[in-house]
Amino acid sequence: MIAAAAFVLASAAFKPDAPMPRVSAYDKQGCGGSNISPELHWRGAPRGTRSFALIVRDPDAPVPGGFIHWVTYNIPSGAHGLPANAQLAPDQLGTTTRNEARYGGPCPPPGPAHHYIFTLYALDVAHIAGAHLTAQQLQQAAAHHTLARTSITAIYAR
């Protein structure tokens, strides 16, 4: 993988290491949100990027490997972001820990804030095959195709 210091992921919805908006929280289990994915934008993808993939993980959850909140892939190389409440095609959505093929907002137990790491991958392939891949399956499929990755972390507490 090539180091790409200029490859940057950001959001208008939250600053790095700051709280994610309540509207992005899960819409069930008493979490009080609307399950709306936050706006994301990026710049500086390396030459040769043919698609992007994104995984959102909560490493603080008591689940081996962390809790996966969103898995997306096959995002075209011409994209420079995802709007709030992004509507993606079925072949762009992977499976979360909740076994859902959609964005699943934060819903930590009451107590300390959890961290939500949004990791964006620049890939040298236009398409990753497979329907509703898990984060682990996506990472395996992308392992030899990742040109660069970047991340931003948000926090959320109830």
DSSP file (Angstrom, degrees, kcal/mol; ACC not computed):
  #  RESIDUE AA STRUCTURE BP1 BP2  ACC     N-H-->O    O-->H-N    N-H-->O    O-->H-N    TCO  KAPPA ALPHA  PHI   PSI    X-CA   Y-CA   Z-CA
    1    1 A M              0   0    0      0, 0.0     2,-0.4     0, 0.0   146,-0.2   0.000 360.0 360.0 360.0 138.4    0.0    0.0    0.0
    2    2 A I        -     0   0    0    145,-1.4     2,-0.3   144,-0.2     0, 0.0  -0.720 360.0-118.3 -88.5 133.5    1.3    3.4   -0.9
    3    3 A A        -     0   0    0     -2,-0.4     2,-0.4   145,-0.1     3,-0.1  -0.570  30.1-172.3 -69.9 130.2    1.3    6.1    1.8
    4    4 A A    >   +     0   0    0     -2,-0.3     3,-1.7   145,-0.2    -1,-0.1  -0.747  12.9 175.3-129.2  84.4   -1.0    8.9    0.8
    5    5 A A  T 3  S+     0   0    0     -2,-0.4    -1,-0.1     1,-0.3    -2,-0.0   0.766  82.1  56.3 -61.1 -25.0   -0.7   11.7    3.2
    6    6 A A  T 3  S+     0   0    0     38,-0.1     2,-0.7    -3,-0.1    -1,-0.3   0.568  79.1 102.2 -86.1  -7.8   -3.0   13.8    1.0
    7    7 A F    <   +     0   0    0     -3,-1.7     2,-0.4   142,-0.1    37,-0.2  -0.680  55.5 175.0 -79.7 112.1   -5.8   11.3    1.1
    8    8 A V  E     -A   43   0A   0     35,-2.5    35,-1.7    -2,-0.7     2,-0.4  -0.963  24.9-160.4-130.8 136.0   -8.2   12.8    3.7
    9    9 A L  E     +A   42   0A   0     -2,-0.4     2,-0.3   142,-0.3    33,-0.2  -0.940  25.0 159.9-111.5 135.5  -11.7   11.9    4.9
   10   10 A A  E     -A   41   0A   0     31,-2.8    31,-2.5    -2,-0.4     2,-0.3  -0.891  24.3-144.6-145.9 173.8  -13.9   14.5    6.6
   11   11 A S        -     0   0    0      3,-0.4    29,-0.2    -2,-0.3     3,-0.1  -0.997  16.8-151.5-146.4 141.6  -17.5   15.3    7.5
   12   12 A A  S    S+     0   0    0     -2,-0.3     3,-0.1     1,-0.2    28,-0.1   0.627  99.9  63.1 -79.5 -14.8  -19.6   18.4    7.8
   13   13 A A  S    S+     0   0    0     26,-0.6     2,-0.3     1,-0.2    -1,-0.2   0.732 116.0   6.1 -83.5 -24.2  -21.6   16.6   10.4
   14   14 A F        -     0   0    0     25,-0.2    -3,-0.4    -3,-0.1    -1,-0.2  -0.992  66.8-123.2-157.1 153.0  -18.8   16.2   13.0
   15   15 A K    >   -     0   0    0     -2,-0.3     3,-1.8     4,-0.3    -3,-0.0  -0.578  55.1 -74.4 -90.0 159.4  -15.2   17.2   13.6
   16   16 A P  T 3  S+     0   0    0      0, 0.0   138,-0.2     0, 0.0    -1,-0.1  -0.310 118.6   4.1 -56.9 135.4  -12.6   14.6   14.3
   17   17 A D  T 3  S+     0   0    0    136,-3.7   137,-0.2     1,-0.2     3,-0.0   0.703 109.8 113.8  61.5  23.2  -12.9   13.0   17.7
   18   18 A A  E <  S-c  154   0B   0     -3,-1.8   137,-2.1   135,-0.5    -1,-0.2  -0.747  76.5 -72.2-117.1 166.5  -16.0   15.0   18.4
   19   19 A P  E     -c  155   0B   0      0, 0.0    -4,-0.3     0, 0.0   137,-0.2  -0.278  40.9-128.2 -63.6 141.2  -19.6   13.8   18.9
   20   20 A M        -     0   0    0    135,-2.7    -6,-0.1     1,-0.1     5,-0.1  -0.597  41.3 -92.2 -78.2 147.2  -21.7   12.6   16.0
   21   21 A P    >   -     0   0    0      0, 0.0     3,-1.8     0, 0.0     4,-0.3  -0.313  28.6-121.1 -65.6 148.0  -25.1   14.3   15.6
   22   22 A R  G >  S+     0   0    0      1,-0.3     3,-2.0     2,-0.2    12,-0.3   0.819 109.7  68.3 -57.7 -33.5  -28.0   12.6   17.4
   23   23 A V  G 3  S+     0   0    0      1,-0.3    13,-1.9    10,-0.2    11,-1.3   0.766  95.2  57.9 -59.1 -24.9  -29.9   12.3   14.1
   24   24 A S  G <  S+     0   0    0     -3,-1.8    -1,-0.3    11,-0.2    -2,-0.2   0.594  85.8 105.2 -81.6 -11.3  -27.2    9.7   13.1
   25   25 A A  S <  S-     0   0    0     -3,-2.0    10,-2.7    -4,-0.3    11,-0.3  -0.221  87.2 -80.0 -68.2 161.1  -27.9    7.5   16.1
   26   26 A Y        -     0   0    0     80,-2.4     7,-2.0     8,-0.2    -1,-0.1  -0.230  32.4-137.2 -59.9 149.0  -29.8    4.2   15.6
   27   27 A D  S    S+     0   0    0      7,-0.2     2,-0.2     5,-0.2     3,-0.1   0.258  79.7  49.4 -96.1  11.5  -33.6    4.6   15.4
   28   28 A K  S >  S+     0   0    0      1,-0.1     3,-1.5     2,-0.0     5,-0.2  -0.771  83.3  50.2-135.1-179.9  -34.4    1.6   17.6
   29   29 A Q  T 3  S-     0   0    0      1,-0.3    -1,-0.1    -2,-0.2    -3,-0.1   0.754 123.5 -66.6  59.6  28.0  -33.5    0.3   21.1
   30   30 A G  T 3  S+     0   0    0     -3,-0.1    -1,-0.3     1,-0.1    -3,-0.1   0.718  99.0 130.8  71.8  20.9  -34.1    3.6   22.8
   31   31 A C    <   -     0   0    0     -3,-1.5    -2,-0.1     2,-0.1    -4,-0.1   0.664  58.5-141.6 -85.6 -15.3  -31.2    5.3   21.0
   32   32 A G        +     0   0    0      1,-0.2    -5,-0.2    -7,-0.1     2,-0.1   0.559  55.4 117.5  76.0   9.8  -33.3    8.3   19.9
   33   33 A G        -     0   0    0     -7,-2.0   -10,-0.2    -5,-0.2    -1,-0.2  -0.310  67.8-127.5-100.3-173.1  -31.9    8.9   16.5
   34   34 A S        -     0   0    0    -11,-1.3    -7,-0.2   -12,-0.3    -8,-0.2   0.296  43.7-120.3-114.5   3.9  -33.2    8.8   13.0
   35   35 A N        +     0   0    0    -10,-2.7     2,-0.6   -13,-0.3   -11,-0.2   0.874  56.2 158.1  58.5  41.0  -30.5    6.4   11.6
   36   36 A I        -     0   0    0    -13,-1.9    -1,-0.2   -11,-0.3    -2,-0.1  -0.865  41.6-126.3 -99.6 119.6  -29.3    9.0    9.1
   37   37 A S        -     0   0    0     -2,-0.6    48,-2.4    49,-0.1    49,-0.1  -0.340  30.7-111.9 -62.1 142.9  -25.8    8.4    7.9
   38   38 A P        -     0   0    0      0, 0.0    48,-0.2     0, 0.0     2,-0.1  -0.388  33.2 -96.6 -74.6 155.2  -23.6   11.5    8.3
   39   39 A E        -     0   0    0     45,-0.1   -26,-0.6    -2,-0.1     2,-0.3  -0.474  45.8-172.9 -64.9 139.2  -22.3   13.4    5.3
   40   40 A L  E     + B   0  82A   0     42,-2.7    42,-2.5   -29,-0.2     2,-0.3  -0.985   8.1 178.3-133.7 146.3  -18.8   12.4    4.3
   41   41 A H  E     -AB  10  81A   0    -31,-2.5   -31,-2.8    -2,-0.3     2,-0.3  -0.989   3.9-171.5-145.5 155.0  -16.4   13.9    1.8
   42   42 A W  E     -A    9   0A   0     38,-2.5     2,-0.3    -2,-0.3   -33,-0.2  -0.941   5.4-174.2-144.1 163.3  -12.8   13.1    0.8
   43   43 A R  E     +A    8   0A   0    -35,-1.7   -35,-2.5    -2,-0.3    -2,-0.0  -0.967  57.9  47.8-150.5 162.0  -10.0   14.4   -1.3
   44   44 A G        +     0   0    0     -2,-0.3   -38,-0.1   -37,-0.2    -1,-0.1   0.744  59.0 175.5  79.7  25.3   -6.6   13.3   -2.5
   45   45 A A        -     0   0    0      1,-0.1    -1,-0.2   -39,-0.1     3,-0.1  -0.366  37.7-103.9 -61.1 142.1   -7.3    9.8   -3.6
   46   46 A P    >   -     0   0    0      0, 0.0     3,-1.6     0, 0.0    -1,-0.1  -0.255  39.8 -88.1 -69.3 155.9   -4.2    8.3   -5.2
   47   47 A R  T 3  S+     0   0    0      1,-0.2     3,-0.1    -3,-0.1     0, 0.0  -0.340 115.1  37.5 -57.5 139.4   -3.7    7.9   -8.9
   48   48 A G  T 3  S+     0   0    0      1,-0.3     2,-0.3    -3,-0.1    -1,-0.2   0.392  76.7 148.3  95.5  -2.6   -5.1    4.6  -10.1
   49   49 A T    <   +     0   0    0     -3,-1.6    -1,-0.3     1,-0.2    75,-0.2  -0.506  15.2 169.9 -66.9 128.1   -8.1    4.7   -7.8
   50   50 A R        -     0   0    0     73,-3.5    27,-1.0     1,-0.4     2,-0.3   0.530  63.2  -4.9-115.9 -14.4  -11.0    2.9   -9.5
   51   51 A S  E     -ED  76 123B   0     72,-1.3    72,-3.0    25,-0.2    -1,-0.4  -0.975  61.6-128.8-165.9 170.9  -13.4    2.6   -6.6
   52   52 A F  E     -ED  75 122B   0     23,-2.2    23,-2.0    -2,-0.3     2,-0.3  -0.907  12.1-165.9-126.7 155.6  -13.9    3.3   -2.9
   53   53 A A  E     - D   0 121B   0     68,-1.8    68,-3.1    -2,-0.3     2,-0.4  -0.971   6.7-160.1-136.6 152.7  -15.0    1.2    0.1
   54   54 A L  E     -ED  72 120B   0     18,-2.9    18,-2.8    -2,-0.3     2,-0.4  -0.999   7.6-175.6-139.1 134.8  -16.0    2.4    3.6
   55   55 A I  E     -ED  71 119B   0     64,-2.2    64,-2.8    -2,-0.4     2,-0.5  -0.998   9.2-159.5-128.7 133.4  -16.3    0.5    6.9
   56   56 A V  E     +ED  70 118B   0     14,-2.4    13,-3.0    -2,-0.4    14,-1.1  -0.966  19.7 178.8-114.6 122.0  -17.6    2.1   10.1
   57   57 A R  E     -ED  68 117B   0     60,-2.1    60,-3.0    -2,-0.5    11,-0.2  -0.955  28.1-151.6-128.9 139.5  -16.5    0.2   13.3
   58   58 A D  E >   -E   67   0B   0      9,-2.9     9,-2.3    -2,-0.4     3,-1.0  -0.908  13.6-176.2-105.0 100.4  -17.0    0.8   17.0
   59   59 A P  T 3  S+     0   0    0      0, 0.0     7,-0.1     0, 0.0    -1,-0.1   0.645  77.2  65.8 -73.3 -12.1  -14.0   -0.8   18.6
   60   60 A D  T 3  S+     0   0    0     55,-0.5    56,-0.1     7,-0.1     6,-0.0   0.622  76.8 104.5 -84.6 -13.2  -15.3   -0.1   22.1
   61   61 A A  S <  S-     0   0    0     -3,-1.0     2,-2.1     1,-0.1     5,-0.2  -0.379  84.2-115.8 -68.8 146.0  -18.3   -2.5   21.7
   62   62 A P  S    S+     0   0    0      0, 0.0    -1,-0.1     0, 0.0    -2,-0.1  -0.272  81.9 109.1 -80.4  55.3  -17.9   -5.8   23.6
   63   63 A V  S >  S-     0   0    0     -2,-2.1     3,-3.0    -4,-0.1    -2,-0.1  -0.996  82.4 -99.0-129.8 132.1  -17.9   -7.8   20.3
   64   64 A P  T 3  S+     0   0    0      0, 0.0    -3,-0.0     0, 0.0     0, 0.0  -0.291 112.2   8.9 -52.5 127.0  -14.8   -9.5   18.9
   65   65 A G  T 3  S-     0   0    0     -6,-0.1     2,-0.0    -4,-0.1    -4,-0.0   0.400 125.4 -84.6  81.8  -2.8  -13.3   -7.2   16.3
   66   66 A G    <   -     0   0    0     -3,-3.0     2,-0.5    -5,-0.2    -6,-0.0  -0.114  57.0 -62.4  90.6 167.6  -15.7   -4.4   17.2
   67   67 A F  E     -E   58   0B   0     -9,-2.3    -9,-2.9    -2,-0.0     2,-0.6  -0.799  46.8-141.3 -93.9 126.2  -19.3   -3.6   16.2
   68   68 A I  E     +E   57   0B   0     -2,-0.5    29,-2.1   -11,-0.2    30,-0.5  -0.793  23.7 173.9 -93.9 121.7  -19.7   -2.9   12.4
   69   69 A H  E     +     0   0B   0    -13,-3.0    35,-2.5    -2,-0.6     2,-0.3   0.644  65.4  10.4-101.3 -20.3  -22.2   -0.1   11.7
   70   70 A W  E     -E   56   0B   0    -14,-1.1   -14,-2.4    33,-0.2     2,-0.4  -0.933  51.2-174.2-163.0 135.5  -21.8    0.3    7.9
   71   71 A V  E     +E   55   0B   0     23,-0.3    23,-3.5    -2,-0.3     2,-0.4  -0.976  18.5 165.4-132.5 117.7  -20.1   -1.5    5.1
   72   72 A T  E     +EF  54  93B   0    -18,-2.8   -18,-2.9    -2,-0.4     2,-0.3  -0.975   1.3 158.4-132.3 148.2  -20.2    0.1    1.6
   73   73 A Y  E     +     0   0B   0     19,-1.8   -20,-0.2    -2,-0.4    -2,-0.0  -0.941  47.9  58.5-157.1 175.7  -18.2   -0.7   -1.5
   74   74 A N  E     +     0   0B   0    -22,-0.3   -21,-0.2    -2,-0.3    -1,-0.1   0.818  62.3 160.7  61.8  32.2  -18.2   -0.2   -5.3
   75   75 A I  E     -E   52   0B   0    -23,-2.0   -23,-2.2    -3,-0.1    -1,-0.3  -0.763  47.7-107.2 -80.3 123.5  -18.4    3.5   -4.8
   76   76 A P  E >   -E   51   0B   0      0, 0.0     3,-1.9     0, 0.0   -25,-0.2  -0.104  17.5-120.7 -58.1 149.2  -17.3    5.0   -8.2
   77   77 A S  T 3  S+     0   0    0    -27,-1.0   -26,-0.2     1,-0.3   -32,-0.1   0.735 110.0  64.1 -63.1 -23.2  -13.8    6.6   -8.4
   78   78 A G  T 3  S+     0   0    0    -28,-0.2    -1,-0.3     2,-0.0     2,-0.1   0.576  80.6 105.4 -77.5  -8.4  -15.4    9.9   -9.5
   79   79 A A    <   -     0   0    0     -3,-1.9     3,-0.1     1,-0.1   -38,-0.0  -0.453  45.6-175.8 -73.3 144.3  -17.2   10.2   -6.1
   80   80 A H        -     0   0    0      1,-0.3   -38,-2.5    -2,-0.1     2,-0.3   0.169  65.8 -24.9-121.9  13.1  -15.8   12.7   -3.7
   81   81 A G  E     -B   41   0A   0    -40,-0.3   -40,-0.3   -72,-0.0    -1,-0.3  -0.965  59.6 -99.3 166.5-179.8  -18.2   11.9   -0.9
   82   82 A L  E     -B   40   0A   0    -42,-2.5   -42,-2.7    -2,-0.3     3,-0.1  -0.998  35.9-127.2-128.9 134.2  -21.5   10.6    0.3
   83   83 A P    >   -     0   0    0      0, 0.0     3,-0.9     0, 0.0   -46,-0.1  -0.287  41.4 -80.3 -73.6 165.3  -24.4   12.8    1.2
   84   84 A A  T 3  S+     0   0    0      1,-0.3     3,-0.1   -45,-0.1   -45,-0.1  -0.392 121.9  19.1 -58.9 143.7  -26.2   12.6    4.6
   85   85 A N  T 3  S-     0   0    0    -48,-2.4    -1,-0.3     1,-0.2   -46,-0.1   0.904  95.7-155.3  57.4  44.2  -28.7    9.8    4.5
   86   86 A A    <   -     0   0    0     -3,-0.9     2,-0.7   -48,-0.2    17,-0.2  -0.221   7.1-148.4 -55.1 131.8  -26.8    8.2    1.5
   87   87 A Q        -     0   0    0     -3,-0.1     2,-0.3     0, 0.0    -1,-0.1  -0.913  24.0-177.3-105.4 109.9  -29.0    6.0   -0.6
   88   88 A L        -     0   0    0     -2,-0.7     5,-0.1     1,-0.1   -13,-0.0  -0.741  28.2-104.4-111.6 155.9  -26.8    3.3   -2.1
   89   89 A A    >   -     0   0    0     -2,-0.3     3,-2.4     1,-0.1     4,-0.4  -0.362  36.7-108.1 -72.3 155.3  -27.5    0.5   -4.5
   90   90 A P  G >  S+     0   0    0      0, 0.0     3,-1.2     0, 0.0    42,-0.5   0.839 119.7  57.9 -54.0 -35.0  -27.8   -3.1   -3.2
   91   91 A D  G 3  S+     0   0    0      1,-0.2    37,-0.2    40,-0.1    -2,-0.0   0.448 103.8  54.9 -78.4   4.3  -24.5   -4.1   -4.7
   92   92 A Q  G <  S+     0   0    0     -3,-2.4   -19,-1.8   -20,-0.1     2,-0.5   0.410  93.4  84.8-108.3  -2.3  -22.8   -1.3   -2.7
   93   93 A L  B <   -F   72   0B   0     -3,-1.2    39,-0.7    -4,-0.4   -21,-0.2  -0.890  55.0-169.0-113.2 127.2  -24.1   -2.4    0.7
   94   94 A G        -     0   0    0    -23,-3.5     2,-0.4    -2,-0.5   -23,-0.3  -0.351  34.3 -86.1 -96.6-176.3  -22.4   -4.9    3.0
   95   95 A T        -     0   0    0     38,-2.1    40,-0.5    37,-0.2     6,-0.2  -0.797  36.8-150.2-100.9 131.4  -23.8   -6.5    6.1
   96   96 A T    >   -     0   0    0      4,-2.5     3,-1.9    -2,-0.4   -27,-0.2  -0.278  37.4 -94.7 -87.2 176.6  -23.4   -4.9    9.6
   97   97 A T  T 3  S+     0   0    0    -29,-2.1   -28,-0.1     1,-0.3    -1,-0.1   0.806 127.8  60.6 -61.7 -29.4  -23.1   -6.6   12.9
   98   98 A R  T 3  S-     0   0    0    -30,-0.5    -1,-0.3     2,-0.1     3,-0.1   0.415 119.5-114.9 -76.4   3.5  -26.9   -6.2   13.2
   99   99 A N  S <  S+     0   0    0     -3,-1.9     2,-0.4     1,-0.3    -2,-0.1   0.863  74.1 133.6  62.8  39.0  -27.2   -8.3   10.1
  100  100 A E        -     0   0    0      2,-0.2    -4,-2.5     4,-0.0     2,-0.9  -0.926  58.4-141.2-118.3 143.7  -28.6   -5.4    8.1
  101  101 A A  S    S+     0   0    0     -2,-0.4     2,-0.3    -6,-0.2    -6,-0.2  -0.576  78.6  65.3-100.6  66.7  -27.5   -4.2    4.7
  102  102 A R  S    S-     0   0    0     -2,-0.9     2,-0.2    -8,-0.2    -2,-0.2  -0.956  98.8 -63.9-166.8 171.3  -27.8   -0.5    5.5
  103  103 A Y        -     0   0    0     -2,-0.3     2,-0.5   -17,-0.2   -33,-0.2  -0.507  45.1-165.6 -64.9 134.8  -26.2    2.2    7.7
  104  104 A G        -     0   0    0    -35,-2.5   -78,-0.1    -2,-0.2     3,-0.1  -0.926  14.3-142.1-127.4 106.3  -26.8    1.4   11.4
  105  105 A G        -     0   0    0     -2,-0.5   -80,-0.2   -80,-0.2   -68,-0.1   0.057  32.5 -71.6 -64.8 172.6  -26.1    4.4   13.6
  106  106 A P        +     0   0    0      0, 0.0   -80,-2.4     0, 0.0    -1,-0.2  -0.304  47.0 164.1 -67.2 147.6  -24.5    4.3   17.0
  107  107 A C        +     0   0    0    -82,-0.2   -75,-0.0    -3,-0.1   -76,-0.0  -0.285  13.8 171.8-157.9  59.5  -26.4    3.0   20.0
  108  108 A P        -     0   0    0      0, 0.0     3,-0.1     0, 0.0     5,-0.0  -0.293  42.0 -95.7 -71.7 160.4  -23.9    2.4   22.8
  109  109 A P        -     0   0    0      0, 0.0    49,-0.4     0, 0.0    -2,-0.0  -0.356  58.1 -78.1 -66.5 157.8  -25.1    1.4   26.3
  110  110 A P  S    S+     0   0    0      0, 0.0     3,-0.0     0, 0.0    47,-0.0  -0.291  99.9  55.5 -55.2 141.5  -25.4    4.3   28.7
  111  111 A G  S    S+     0   0    0     -3,-0.1    47,-0.3     3,-0.0     3,-0.1  -0.978  91.2  16.6 135.3-149.4  -22.0    5.3   30.1
  112  112 A P  S    S-     0   0    0      0, 0.0    46,-0.2     0, 0.0    44,-0.0  -0.174  84.0 -94.4 -60.8 151.4  -18.7    6.4   28.5
  113  113 A A        -     0   0    0     44,-0.1     2,-0.3     1,-0.1    44,-0.2  -0.306  35.2-138.6 -63.1 146.3  -18.7    7.5   24.9
  114  114 A H  E     - G   0 156B   0     42,-2.9    42,-1.9    -3,-0.1     2,-0.4  -0.757  15.0-122.6-102.2 156.3  -17.8    5.0   22.2
  115  115 A H  E     - G   0 155B   0     -2,-0.3     2,-0.5    40,-0.2   -55,-0.5  -0.808  16.1-158.9-100.1 139.2  -15.6    5.7   19.2
  116  116 A Y  E     - G   0 154B   0     38,-3.3    38,-2.4    -2,-0.4     2,-0.7  -0.949   8.2-159.6-122.3 108.5  -16.8    5.3   15.7
  117  117 A I  E     -DG  57 153B   0    -60,-3.0   -60,-2.1    -2,-0.5     2,-0.7  -0.804   2.4-162.2 -97.3 115.8  -14.0    4.9   13.1
  118  118 A F  E     -DG  56 152B   0     34,-3.1    34,-1.8    -2,-0.7     2,-0.5  -0.872  13.2-171.4 -94.6 112.2  -15.0    5.7    9.5
  119  119 A T  E     -DG  55 151B   0    -64,-2.8   -64,-2.2    -2,-0.7     2,-0.4  -0.937   5.4-163.1-113.8 122.8  -12.3    4.1    7.3
  120  120 A L  E     -DG  54 150B   0     30,-3.1    30,-2.1    -2,-0.5     2,-0.4  -0.882   4.4-158.4-106.2 132.3  -12.3    4.8    3.6
  121  121 A Y  E     -DG  53 149B   0    -68,-3.1   -68,-1.8    -2,-0.4     2,-0.6  -0.926   8.8-148.9-112.4 132.1  -10.3    2.6    1.2
  122  122 A A  E     -DG  52 148B   0     26,-2.9    25,-3.3    -2,-0.4    26,-1.1  -0.905  27.0-163.8 -96.4 122.0   -9.1    3.7   -2.2
  123  123 A L  E     -DG  51 146B   0    -72,-3.0   -73,-3.5    -2,-0.6   -72,-1.3  -0.782  29.3-141.5-114.0 151.7   -9.1    0.6   -4.4
  124  124 A D  S    S+     0   0    0     21,-2.3     2,-0.3    -2,-0.3    22,-0.1   0.231  84.1  75.8 -93.4  14.3   -7.4   -0.2   -7.8
  125  125 A V  S    S-     0   0    0     20,-0.2   -75,-0.2   -74,-0.1    -2,-0.2  -0.943  70.6-144.7-122.6 147.5  -10.5   -2.3   -8.9
  126  126 A A  S    S+     0   0    0     -2,-0.3     2,-0.4     1,-0.2   -74,-0.1   0.737  84.4  29.3 -80.6 -23.2  -13.8   -0.8  -10.1
  127  127 A H        -     0   0    0    -76,-0.1     2,-0.6   -51,-0.0    -1,-0.2  -0.993  58.6-155.0-145.9 132.0  -15.9   -3.6   -8.6
  128  128 A I        -     0   0    0     -2,-0.4     2,-0.1   -37,-0.2   -55,-0.1  -0.933  31.4-132.5-100.8 123.9  -15.7   -5.9   -5.6
  129  129 A A        +     0   0    0     -2,-0.6     2,-0.1    12,-0.1    12,-0.0  -0.441  60.2  69.9 -77.4 149.9  -17.8   -9.1   -6.3
  130  130 A G  S    S-     0   0    0     -2,-0.1     2,-0.4     3,-0.0     3,-0.4   0.036  71.2-104.4 117.6 138.0  -20.2  -10.4   -3.8
  131  131 A A  S    S-     0   0    0      1,-0.2   -40,-0.1    -2,-0.1   -37,-0.1  -0.767  91.5  -9.9 -94.7 134.6  -23.5   -9.4   -2.3
  132  132 A H  S    S-     0   0    0    -39,-0.7   -37,-0.2   -42,-0.5   -38,-0.2   0.871  81.7-166.8  51.3  49.9  -23.8   -7.9    1.2
  133  133 A L        -     0   0    0     -3,-0.4   -38,-2.1   -39,-0.2    -1,-0.1  -0.306  17.3-122.2 -62.9 147.2  -20.2   -8.7    2.2
  134  134 A T     >  -     0   0    0    -40,-0.2     4,-2.7     1,-0.1     5,-0.2  -0.387  32.1-101.4 -77.9 169.2  -19.3   -8.4    5.9
  135  135 A A  H  > S+     0   0    0    -40,-0.5     4,-2.8     1,-0.2     5,-0.2   0.914 125.2  50.1 -59.0 -42.8  -16.5   -6.1    6.9
  136  136 A Q  H  > S+     0   0    0      2,-0.2     4,-2.2     1,-0.2    -1,-0.2   0.918 111.3  47.7 -63.9 -43.4  -14.1   -9.0    7.2
  137  137 A Q  H  > S+     0   0    0      2,-0.2     4,-2.5     1,-0.2    -2,-0.2   0.904 112.8  49.5 -63.8 -41.1  -15.1  -10.4    3.8
  138  138 A L  H  X S+     0   0    0     -4,-2.7     4,-2.3     2,-0.2    -2,-0.2   0.928 109.9  50.4 -63.6 -45.1  -14.7   -6.9    2.2
  139  139 A Q  H  X S+     0   0    0     -4,-2.8     4,-0.8     1,-0.2    -1,-0.2   0.887 111.9  48.3 -61.6 -38.5  -11.2   -6.4    3.8
  140  140 A Q  H >< S+     0   0    0     -4,-2.2     3,-0.5     2,-0.2     4,-0.4   0.925 112.8  47.6 -66.0 -44.2  -10.1   -9.8    2.5
  141  141 A A  H 3< S+     0   0    0     -4,-2.5     3,-0.3     1,-0.2    -2,-0.2   0.835 118.8  40.8 -65.4 -32.3  -11.4   -9.0   -1.0
  142  142 A A  H >X S+     0   0    0     -4,-2.3     3,-2.1    -5,-0.2     4,-0.9   0.508  85.0 102.1 -93.2  -6.0   -9.7   -5.6   -1.0
  143  143 A A  T << S+     0   0    0     -4,-0.8     3,-0.4    -3,-0.5    -1,-0.2   0.849  91.1  32.9 -51.2 -45.0   -6.5   -6.7    0.7
  144  144 A H  T 34 S+     0   0    0     -4,-0.4    -1,-0.3    -3,-0.3    -2,-0.1   0.295 118.8  55.4 -96.4  10.3   -4.4   -6.7   -2.5
  145  145 A H  T <4 S+     0   0    0     -3,-2.1   -21,-2.3   -22,-0.0     2,-0.6   0.346  74.0 115.1-121.0   3.5   -6.3   -3.9   -4.1
  146  146 A T  E  <  + G   0 123B   0     -4,-0.9   -23,-0.2    -3,-0.4  -144,-0.2  -0.673  31.9 174.8 -83.2 117.1   -6.0   -1.1   -1.5
  147  147 A L  E     -     0   0B   0    -25,-3.3  -145,-1.4    -2,-0.6     2,-0.3   0.827  69.4 -21.8 -85.2 -36.7   -3.9    1.8   -2.7
  148  148 A A  E     - G   0 122B   0    -26,-1.1   -26,-2.9  -147,-0.1    -1,-0.4  -0.976  56.8-153.1-163.7 162.5   -4.5    3.9    0.4
  149  149 A R  E     - G   0 121B   0     -2,-0.3     2,-0.3   -28,-0.2  -145,-0.2  -0.988   8.7-177.5-144.5 155.1   -6.8    4.3    3.3
  150  150 A T  E     - G   0 120B   0    -30,-2.1   -30,-3.1    -2,-0.3     2,-0.3  -0.960   7.9-164.7-145.2 158.2   -7.8    7.2    5.5
  151  151 A S  E     - G   0 119B   0     -2,-0.3     2,-0.3   -32,-0.2  -142,-0.3  -0.972  13.7-162.0-147.1 161.9  -10.1    7.5    8.5
  152  152 A I  E     - G   0 118B   0    -34,-1.8   -34,-3.1    -2,-0.3     2,-0.4  -0.988  18.1-144.8-140.2 142.5  -12.0    9.9   10.8
  153  153 A T  E     - G   0 117B   0     -2,-0.3  -136,-3.7   -36,-0.2  -135,-0.5  -0.924  14.5-177.7-115.7 134.0  -13.3    9.1   14.2
  154  154 A A  E     -cG  18 116B   0    -38,-2.4   -38,-3.3    -2,-0.4     2,-0.3  -0.799  15.2-141.5-115.4 163.4  -16.5   10.4   15.8
  155  155 A I  E     -cG  19 115B   0   -137,-2.1  -135,-2.7    -2,-0.3     2,-0.3  -0.888  15.5-177.5-122.5 159.2  -17.7    9.7   19.3
  156  156 A Y  E     + G   0 114B   0    -42,-1.9   -42,-2.9    -2,-0.3     2,-0.3  -0.963   2.7 175.7-155.5 138.7  -21.2    9.1   20.7
  157  157 A A              0   0    0     -2,-0.3   -44,-0.1   -44,-0.2    -2,-0.0  -0.969 360.0 360.0-140.4 155.5  -22.6    8.5   24.2
  158  158 A R              0   0    0    -49,-0.4    -1,-0.1    -2,-0.3   -45,-0.1   0.329 360.0 360.0-115.3 360.0  -26.1    8.1   25.7
